[in-house]
Amino acid sequence: MDVNINDINEGHIGALLAKITNEYLLEKQSPFKENQLGQYVRAQAPRILKSLPFIDESFTVKGSVGQGNWAQVPWIAILHTNVTTSTQRGYYLGYLFSEDMKRVYLTFAQGITETSKKEMERIKHGIRDITVVEDYNTSTPIQRASDIDLGQSSKGKGYQESTALYIKYDRDHLPDEEALEEDLRAMVEIYKRFVSINQPNIKENQSEELDEWSNEKIVEHIHSYIQGKGFFYKLDDIKNLFLSLRTKPFVILSGISGTGKTKIMELFAESVGATDENGRFRLVPVRPDWSDGSDLLGYTDIKGEFQKGPLLTVIEEASQDPSQPYFVVLDEMNLARVEYYFSDFLSVIESRKWHDGEVVSASIMDETQIGRKVTIPSNLYIVGTVNMDETTHPFSKKVLDRANTIECNDVHLDWFFFLEEEEVSHQPLALPNHRLTSKYLRLKDAYSTHKDLIQNVTTELVKLNQLLEPIQAHVGYRVRDEICFYVIYSRSLFSLEEALDYQFYQKILPRLTASHGQSFQVLKNLFTYFTNQQYNEDLTTERVHEMIKTARFPRSAEKVHDMLVRGDLDGFTSFWSS
């Protein structure tokens, strides 16, 4: 049945498709910025589709007419949030408009930016294999092919290659509204079925249940999930990683190559429902030639078009999905100088403050460059992995003061539990962000309810500062506040001394180097403070081990001893070289 455009209700799918196909070519001749049709595609069109009863809370809907300039192929996408929140990755439903605006295709397609051709072919065949087109009553049969004709642009060709299924509409012969809705409902059913087969079984409506979980139970789940995947990390190490991320959403994982620094974060994120497939986990390899933030955040090219960087893409997606945690791993973070390419983020993260019950920050980019304010969302967690060798750069105190530095040097090659496990199912949790994000930004936020604990922590830090002052290594207010937050969050997971031991190791020792008598004496004094026993060069190895075993802060004591041994051998030592 052909329908006259004038007879279509403006809140219907038919009106949406007709408006775009009839107006787009004319509007492309107008300025891109603040164009009314562009605003319609980005805002009103998604609202129309979201209002349909079968587009439930599992989906997000987005529309685009381009970024900075008019797109050859505009689109409206329906994305399952367990799979992806971006058309650059994963698979989704989409209305694709041909370049001449004579045709519209309702497609089951894939992100072409971040999907390899091999993976794209695998997913296409998987979608087609589960789809019996005869089972669906659509206006025209669903096509199990990729032969859509969007035009000759590279984007059009890319979308064609990514398409697994489609229904074709001619602009001048659109079906009636009932048929258009039934077509979309059928494609949604196919989409949901494929998701259920291929995505981890995350329980629906799990958020309310998880609100009742203790931190101990959440951490035990994460630990079991990682262990079930064949990687061994001590439960205390997972507790520490959880607390470090909660204290501040910037953590450094250091250690020798091959110890699973990247993998632990990938599995940690996966265990709480954040994966590469759904766009909530992103691995960004750092390049040695990065000298400013443009490769990470974005830049304006010679055509005057802004090209988004990988971190900016995740920031925008996380901002649109504030209830879910998003993770970015900067792999081999110190191949380039962190202070150069990451300085904007390091500065802006300190600008965070409370505003109407929400955490807000200053803009991370020049607003004139991108045309809008971009801030750091409170559901974004940045983790840098680092190796310390002749190819990498050291960290400045500006970086170290803003992070927990966690060493990953333990290797357990003989851990075979996961090979023997057959019946236990390890499924991810849909952990809401409020169970991971920090409650406190400034010490005054916590002081009234945790006064005694804060004073106890501060007493220890004052003692440490007295030992560190001779070499100007004493800590300031930022480090004090973050150590206090860590200890507050750790109350159900660690004793006070266990929590302080992790914090001394991760917030204070990474800042230390020694190359002369006074600095070596500071390390000896620290060993005495950590163990309550005097250090001297005549101690036997057995005696040192006994002292460390019974120390108040054994982890920190052992690290300082390692640094002293390295100093005796080389005449120089640091946290990173020991």
ZIURLIN-V690036 format. One record per residue. N is the residue number from 1. D_FIRST is the distance of its C-alpha to the first C-alpha in whole Angstrom. Layout:
BEGIN
{{N D_FIRST} {N D_FIRST}}
END
This chain:
BEGIN
{{1 0} {2 4} {3 6} {4 10} {5 13} {6 15} {7 13} {8 13} {9 16} {10 19} {11 19} {12 16} {13 15} {14 12} {15 15} {16 18} {17 16} {18 15} {19 19} {20 20} {21 19} {22 19} {23 23} {24 24} {25 26} {26 27} {27 29} {28 30} {29 33} {30 34} {31 36} {32 35} {33 37} {34 36} {35 33} {36 30} {37 27} {38 29} {39 30} {40 27} {41 26} {42 29} {43 29} {44 26} {45 23} {46 25} {47 26} {48 22} {49 22} {50 25} {51 24} {52 22} {53 24} {54 24} {55 25} {56 28} {57 32} {58 32} {59 30} {60 30} {61 27} {62 28} {63 27} {64 29} {65 29} {66 32} {67 36} {68 38} {69 36} {70 32} {71 31} {72 29} {73 26} {74 26} {75 24} {76 24} {77 25} {78 26} {79 29} {80 31} {81 34} {82 36} {83 35} {84 35} {85 35} {86 34} {87 32} {88 35} {89 36} {90 34} {91 31} {92 28} {93 24} {94 23} {95 20} {96 22} {97 21} {98 22} {99 25} {100 23} {101 20} {102 18} {103 16} {104 16} {105 18} {106 18} {107 21} {108 24} {109 27} {110 30} {111 33} {112 34} {113 37} {114 39} {115 38} {116 40} {117 38} {118 40} {119 39} {120 35} {121 35} {122 36} {123 34} {124 31} {125 32} {126 33} {127 29} {128 28} {129 31} {130 30} {131 26} {132 25} {133 21} {134 21} {135 22} {136 18} {137 15} {138 13} {139 9} {140 11} {141 15} {142 18} {143 20} {144 24} {145 25} {146 26} {147 24} {148 22} {149 23} {150 24} {151 26} {152 30} {153 32} {154 34} {155 32} {156 28} {157 30} {158 32} {159 28} {160 27} {161 30} {162 30} {163 26} {164 26} {165 23} {166 19} {167 16} {168 14} {169 12} {170 12} {171 13} {172 11} {173 8} {174 8} {175 6} {176 6} {177 10} {178 11} {179 9} {180 11} {181 14} {182 14} {183 14} {184 17} {185 19} {186 19} {187 20} {188 23} {189 24} {190 25} {191 26} {192 29} {193 30} {194 31} {195 33} {196 34} {197 36} {198 37} {199 38} {200 41} {201 41} {202 41} {203 42} {204 39} {205 41} {206 44} {207 45} {208 46} {209 48} {210 50} {211 51} {212 53} {213 55} {214 58} {215 58} {216 60} {217 58} {218 55} {219 58} {220 58} {221 55} {222 55} {223 58} {224 57} {225 53} {226 55} {227 58} {228 56} {229 54} {230 58} {231 59} {232 62} {233 63} {234 65} {235 64} {236 66} {237 64} {238 61} {239 62} {240 63} {241 60} {242 58} {243 61} {244 61} {245 57} {246 57} {247 60} {248 59} {249 55} {250 57} {251 59} {252 61} {253 62} {254 65} {255 66} {256 67} {257 64} {258 63} {259 63} {260 60} {261 59} {262 56} {263 55} {264 56} {265 54} {266 51} {267 52} {268 52} {269 49} {270 47} {271 49} {272 48} {273 44} {274 44} {275 43} {276 42} {277 39} {278 38} {279 40} {280 43} {281 45} {282 46} {283 49} {284 50} {285 53} {286 55} {287 57} {288 60} {289 59} {290 58} {291 60} {292 58} {293 54} {294 52} {295 51} {296 51} {297 49} {298 48} {299 49} {300 48} {301 47} {302 49} {303 45} {304 46} {305 43} {306 44} {307 44} {308 43} {309 46} {310 45} {311 47} {312 45} {313 42} {314 43} {315 45} {316 41} {317 39} {318 42} {319 42} {320 39} {321 39} {322 43} {323 43} {324 43} {325 46} {326 46} {327 48} {328 49} {329 52} {330 54} {331 55} {332 59} {333 59} {334 62} {335 62} {336 62} {337 63} {338 62} {339 63} {340 61} {341 58} {342 58} {343 60} {344 57} {345 56} {346 59} {347 60} {348 57} {349 57} {350 60} {351 58} {352 56} {353 57} {354 56} {355 54} {356 52} {357 52} {358 51} {359 52} {360 52} {361 53} {362 54} {363 51} {364 52} {365 51} {366 51} {367 49} {368 49} {369 48} {370 45} {371 44} {372 44} {373 47} {374 47} {375 49} {376 50} {377 48} {378 50} {379 48} {380 49} {381 52} {382 53} {383 56} {384 58} {385 59} {386 62} {387 65} {388 68} {389 70} {390 71} {391 68} {392 66} {393 67} {394 69} {395 68} {396 69} {397 70} {398 67} {399 65} {400 67} {401 67} {402 64} {403 63} {404 64} {405 65} {406 65} {407 67} {408 65} {409 68} {410 68} {411 67} {412 68} {413 67} {414 68} {415 65} {416 64} {417 63} {418 59} {419 60} {420 61} {421 58} {422 56} {423 55} {424 54} {425 51} {426 51} {427 47} {428 47} {429 47} {430 44} {431 47} {432 46} {433 48} {434 50} {435 52} {436 53} {437 53} {438 56} {439 57} {440 60} {441 60} {442 64} {443 67} {444 67} {445 64} {446 65} {447 69} {448 69} {449 68} {450 70} {451 73} {452 75} {453 73} {454 73} {455 76} {456 77} {457 75} {458 76} {459 80} {460 79} {461 78} {462 81} {463 83} {464 81} {465 81} {466 85} {467 85} {468 82} {469 83} {470 86} {471 84} {472 81} {473 79} {474 78} {475 75} {476 73} {477 71} {478 68} {479 69} {480 71} {481 68} {482 66} {483 68} {484 69} {485 65} {486 65} {487 68} {488 66} {489 63} {490 65} {491 67} {492 66} {493 65} {494 69} {495 72} {496 73} {497 75} {498 73} {499 70} {500 73} {501 74} {502 70} {503 70} {504 73} {505 72} {506 69} {507 70} {508 73} {509 74} {510 72} {511 73} {512 77} {513 79} {514 83} {515 85} {516 88} {517 91} {518 89} {519 86} {520 87} {521 89} {522 86} {523 84} {524 87} {525 87} {526 83} {527 84} {528 87} {529 85} {530 82} {531 85} {532 87} {533 90} {534 92} {535 90} {536 93} {537 93} {538 95} {539 93} {540 92} {541 89} {542 89} {543 90} {544 87} {545 85} {546 87} {547 87} {548 83} {549 82} {550 84} {551 83} {552 81} {553 78} {554 78} {555 75} {556 77} {557 80} {558 79} {559 77} {560 80} {561 83} {562 80} {563 81} {564 84} {565 85} {566 83} {567 85} {568 88} {569 87} {570 85} {571 87} {572 83} {573 81} {574 77} {575 75} {576 73} {577 76} {578 77}}
END
